[in-house]
């Protein structure tokens, strides 16, 4: 037993040395873009809310820094934020009744979540604005050190939600375990990384579904998720999983709602017992899915709970997002394309 532990320790040490070499080589070729990216890191609100413009591509460097985070940082106390003792209470809705003023709202309800609003414009994909929970990277209310800021290099591959230049919006919410078994002939992908692929490569919900079909979405170490995806054609879907198989629940009206239960085998139009879901359905039904950004934020205010860390309203035609932090609905931050700074 002792020998096995020593051997595992040696392998882990060897793996880290190899990774360090890869990272150093990556630094040599990517120092300019890394420096340009980190130089745009800016504090906007004391909650805190930060913004950053990620420069260059991240298909390779994002993977490297994802591994760097897993192998070097995941063993620290920072990882405790991955499974906080907080009740799930996220609320998502699309309101697509007015083709010239489509909105998408989301409350992110969790434990304390410093947030990064990230602008990306990769050479091999679409520009997007996304929100990242920096608690997963060990950020708190204090000013981050230079060493901690290096962790920002992984943020492109861990968006919690976002909108791209084509007006497609995607966000996630936690749901109970639904036995997401691995399908052998598919490549594994982390549950947040797949949001990045959707933002970078999907103009429509149909294209987003095709991306999801190509992967095994791995939820560990976080909770299982489902995704509400909407586009400017007026299409909205909820993507869920049953025994590893992708299941798509299409909208039945000009709006759609998702909270923290699986919609599989449920009638979206009947009361569910989830107060937030039923309240959103009632409001959107009365409005026939025609909701402006102000009304959408008011609905999020009505759906918010003590654990609401941020509320975001996406205007899909304008390619913009309004953000409110910790239920301070009198103070709204607006961000929009273009992404250049």
C-alpha positions in Angstrom: 0.0 0.0 0.0 2.8 2.4 0.9 4.6 1.5 -2.3 1.5 2.3 -4.3 1.2 5.7 -2.6 4.8 6.6 -3.3 4.4 5.5 -7.0 1.3 7.6 -7.3 3.1 10.6 -5.8 6.0 10.2 -8.2 3.6 10.0 -11.2 1.8 13.1 -10.0 5.1 14.9 -9.5 6.3 13.9 -13.0 3.0 14.9 -14.5 3.2 18.4 -12.9 6.8 18.8 -14.1 5.7 18.0 -17.7 2.8 20.4 -17.4 5.0 23.1 -16.0 7.3 22.7 -19.1 4.3 22.9 -21.4 3.1 26.0 -19.6 6.5 27.6 -19.8 6.7 26.9 -23.5 3.2 28.3 -23.9 4.3 31.4 -22.1 7.1 31.9 -24.6 4.7 31.9 -27.5 1.7 33.6 -25.8 3.3 36.2 -23.5 2.1 39.2 -25.6 -1.5 38.1 -25.7 -1.4 37.1 -22.0 0.0 40.4 -21.0 -2.6 42.3 -23.2 -5.4 40.2 -21.7 -4.4 40.7 -18.1 -3.8 44.4 -18.6 -7.5 44.9 -19.4 -8.6 43.4 -16.1 -10.6 46.1 -14.3 -12.7 46.4 -11.2 -16.1 47.9 -11.9 -17.9 47.3 -8.6 -16.9 46.5 -5.0 -19.1 43.4 -4.9 -16.7 42.7 -6.8 -17.5 42.8 -10.5 -14.6 42.8 -12.9 -14.3 43.1 -16.7 -11.6 41.7 -18.9 -11.0 41.5 -22.7 -9.3 38.2 -23.6 -6.8 38.7 -26.4 -6.1 36.1 -29.0 -7.2 32.5 -29.3 -7.6 30.1 -26.4 -8.3 26.7 -27.9 -4.8 25.5 -26.9 -3.9 27.8 -24.0 -7.3 27.5 -22.5 -6.9 23.7 -22.3 -3.4 24.1 -20.8 -4.6 26.5 -18.2 -7.7 24.3 -17.5 -5.2 21.5 -16.7 -3.0 23.8 -14.7 -6.0 24.8 -12.6 -7.0 21.2 -12.0 -3.6 19.9 -11.2 -2.0 22.8 -9.3 -4.9 24.6 -7.7 -7.7 22.1 -7.2 -6.1 20.6 -4.1 -6.2 23.9 -2.3 -9.0 25.2 0.0 -10.2 27.3 -3.0 -12.0 24.2 -4.3 -14.4 24.3 -1.5 -16.4 26.8 -3.4 -17.2 24.1 -6.0 -19.8 22.5 -3.7 -21.2 25.2 -1.4 -24.0 24.4 1.0 -26.5 26.6 -0.8 -29.9 25.7 -2.0 -30.3 25.9 -5.8 -32.5 28.7 -6.8 -31.5 29.9 -10.3 -34.1 31.3 -12.6 -33.9 31.5 -16.4 -36.4 32.7 -19.0 -36.5 33.7 -22.7 -39.1 36.2 -23.8 -39.3 36.2 -27.6 -42.7 37.6 -28.4 -41.4 40.9 -29.8 -39.0 40.1 -32.6 -37.4 43.5 -32.4 -36.9 43.4 -28.6 -36.1 39.9 -27.5 -34.9 39.4 -24.0 -33.4 36.7 -21.9 -33.2 36.9 -18.1 -31.3 34.9 -15.5 -30.7 35.0 -11.8 -27.6 33.2 -10.6 -28.3 32.0 -7.1 -25.4 30.4 -5.3 -22.9 31.1 -2.5 -20.8 34.3 -2.7 -19.7 34.7 -6.3 -17.2 37.4 -7.4 -18.1 37.9 -11.1 -16.0 38.5 -14.2 -17.7 39.9 -17.3 -15.5 38.6 -20.1 -15.2 39.8 -23.6 -13.8 37.4 -26.1 -13.2 37.6 -29.9 -11.3 34.4 -30.9 -9.9 34.2 -34.4 -11.7 30.9 -35.0 -15.1 31.8 -33.5 -17.7 34.4 -32.7 -17.2 37.3 -30.4 -19.1 37.0 -27.1 -19.8 38.5 -23.7 -19.9 36.0 -20.9 -20.1 35.9 -17.1 -17.8 33.8 -15.0 -18.0 32.9 -11.3 -14.5 33.7 -10.0 -15.1 31.9 -6.7 -14.3 28.8 -8.6 -10.8 30.3 -9.0 -10.4 31.3 -5.4 -11.3 35.0 -5.8 -12.9 36.8 -2.9 -13.6 40.5 -2.0 -9.9 41.3 -1.7 -7.8 42.7 -4.5 -6.3 39.7 -6.3 -2.6 39.2 -6.3 -0.7 38.9 -9.6 -0.3 35.1 -9.0 -4.1 34.8 -8.6 -4.7 36.9 -11.7 -2.9 34.3 -13.7 -5.9 32.1 -13.0 -8.0 34.4 -15.2 -6.4 32.8 -18.2 -8.7 29.8 -17.7 -11.9 31.9 -17.7 -12.7 31.6 -21.4 -13.4 27.8 -20.9 -15.6 28.2 -17.9 -18.4 30.7 -18.7 -21.6 30.3 -16.7 -23.7 32.1 -19.4 -23.3 34.6 -22.2 -24.4 36.1 -25.5 -22.5 36.0 -28.8 -22.4 38.4 -31.8 -25.3 36.6 -33.5 -27.6 37.2 -30.5 -27.6 33.6 -29.3 -27.8 33.3 -25.5 -27.1 30.3 -23.3 -27.1 29.9 -19.6 -27.2 26.9 -17.2 -28.9 26.0 -13.9 -28.3 23.1 -11.5 -30.7 20.1 -11.5 -31.0 16.8 -9.6 -28.8 14.0 -10.7 -30.2 12.2 -13.8 -27.6 9.5 -14.4 -25.5 11.1 -17.1 -23.7 8.0 -18.1 -20.7 8.2 -20.4 -21.2 7.2 -24.1 -18.0 5.5 -25.2 -17.7 6.9 -28.8 -17.9 10.6 -27.7 -15.3 12.9 -26.4 -15.8 14.2 -22.8 -16.2 17.9 -22.2 -16.7 19.8 -19.0 -20.2 21.2 -18.4 -19.0 24.9 -18.5 -16.6 24.4 -21.4 -19.5 23.3 -23.6 -21.1 26.7 -23.1 -17.9 28.3 -24.6 -18.2 26.1 -27.7 -21.8 27.1 -28.1 -21.0 30.8 -27.8 -18.0 30.5 -30.2 -19.6 28.4 -32.9 -23.4 28.5 -32.8 -25.6 31.1 -34.5 -28.8 29.2 -33.8 -30.3 26.8 -31.2 -30.1 24.1 -33.8 -26.3 24.5 -34.2 -26.0 24.6 -30.4 -27.8 21.3 -30.2 -25.5 19.8 -32.8 -22.5 20.8 -30.6 -24.1 19.2 -27.5 -24.7 16.0 -29.5 -21.0 15.6 -30.2 -19.9 15.4 -26.6 -20.3 13.6 -23.3 -21.0 16.5 -21.0 -19.2 15.8 -17.7 -20.7 17.5 -14.6 -18.3 16.4 -11.9 -17.1 18.0 -9.6 -20.0 20.4 -9.9 -23.7 19.5 -9.9 -25.7 18.2 -13.0 -26.9 21.1 -15.2 -29.5 21.8 -17.8 -29.2 24.7 -20.4 -31.7 27.2 -21.7 -30.6 28.3 -25.2 -32.4 31.0 -27.3 -31.6 32.7 -30.6 -33.0 35.7 -32.6 -35.0 33.6 -34.9 -37.4 33.2 -32.0 -36.4 29.7 -31.1 -35.8 28.6 -27.5 -34.9 25.1 -26.1 -33.9 23.5 -22.8 -31.2 20.9 -23.1 -31.2 18.1 -20.5 -29.7 14.7 -20.2 -31.1 11.2 -19.4 -28.6 8.4 -19.0 -26.1 10.4 -21.0 -28.4 11.0 -23.9 -29.3 14.6 -24.9 -32.9 15.5 -24.5 -34.4 18.7 -26.0 -37.5 20.4 -24.7 -38.7 23.0 -27.2 -40.7 26.1 -26.3 -44.4 25.8 -26.8 -45.0 29.6 -26.8 -43.0 32.7 -27.4 -41.3 32.3 -24.1 -39.7 29.5 -22.0 -38.7 29.1 -18.4 -36.2 26.9 -16.5 -35.3 26.7 -12.8 -33.8 23.8 -10.9 -35.8 20.8 -11.8 -35.8 18.7 -15.0 -38.5 19.5 -17.5 -38.4 16.0 -19.0 -41.8 14.3 -18.8 -43.4 17.5 -17.5 -46.0 19.8 -19.0 -44.3 23.2 -19.3 -47.7 24.9 -19.2 -49.0 23.4 -15.9 -48.1 24.5 -12.4 -45.0 22.7 -11.1 -44.9 23.6 -7.4 -41.7 25.6 -8.0 -42.8 29.1 -7.0 -40.2 30.8 -9.2 -41.1 28.8 -12.3 -44.8 29.2 -11.9 -44.5 32.9 -11.2 -42.3 33.5 -14.3 -44.7 31.4 -16.5 -47.7 33.4 -15.3 -46.0 36.8 -15.9 -44.7 35.8 -19.4 -48.1 34.3 -20.3 -49.8 37.5 -19.4 -47.3 39.5 -21.5 -47.5 36.9 -24.3 -43.7 36.8 -24.3 -43.4 40.5 -25.0 -41.0 41.9 -22.3 -38.6 44.8 -22.6 -35.3 44.8 -20.6 -36.7 46.9 -17.8 -39.7 44.5 -17.4 -37.3 41.5 -17.6 -35.1 42.9 -14.8 -38.2 43.6 -12.7 -39.3 40.0 -13.2 -35.8 38.8 -12.0 -36.2 41.0 -9.0 -39.5 39.3 -8.2 -37.9 35.9 -8.7 -34.7 36.7 -6.6 -33.9 35.1 -3.3 -31.4 35.8 -0.6 -28.7 33.7 -2.4 -29.1 35.7 -5.7 -25.5 36.8 -6.6 -26.3 38.5 -9.9 -29.2 39.2 -12.2 -28.6 39.5 -15.9 -30.9 40.6 -18.8 -29.7 40.0 -22.3 -31.1 42.1 -25.1 -30.7 39.6 -28.0 -31.2 42.1 -30.8 -28.9 44.8 -29.4 -26.3 42.2 -28.3 -26.1 43.7 -24.8 -26.4 42.7 -21.2 -27.6 44.5 -18.1 -26.1 43.2 -14.8 -27.3 43.8 -11.2 -25.2 42.5 -8.3 -26.6 41.1 -5.0 -30.2 42.3 -5.6 -29.2 46.0 -5.8 -31.7 46.7 -8.5 -31.3 50.4 -8.3 -27.8 50.1 -9.8 -27.7 48.5 -13.3 -24.5 48.0 -15.3 -24.9 47.9 -19.1 -22.4 46.2 -21.4 -22.6 45.7 -25.2 -20.8 44.9 -28.4 -18.4 45.7 -30.0 -16.0 43.8 -27.8 -12.9 45.9 -28.8 -11.3 48.1 -26.1 
